[in-house]
């Protein structure tokens, strides 16, 4: 059994979305600043989120050719957005950023996992 994404393109789109999110986070627009401030994430640690998103995007792309890496990266992205959702709920910051950005990316990453990895084994 192969552990490469099939089809590959949803994984590539998820990687591009994470890369774009990381690039935007270098000089975050207001909605990102409001989101991170809303969950009370310390500004001194914002750089870590950029690194995590870049590593996740790289892992997803490497995983297009190296078995298992894409699956592990996809699961990591889901864990990241589950943690973000928990932070939003705990801080009671349930504004538009939570529903669109956080849960939207969680849904997207989960859909990619189900379509490109789980769907091939059914």
Secondary structure, DSSP 8 states (H G I E B T S, - for coil): ---S-SSSHHHHHHHHHHHHHHHHHHT--HHHHHHHHHTT--GGGHHHHHHHHHHHHHHHHHTTTSTTHHHHHHHHHHHHHHHHHHHHHHHT--SHIIIIIIHHHHHHHHHHIIIIIIGGG-
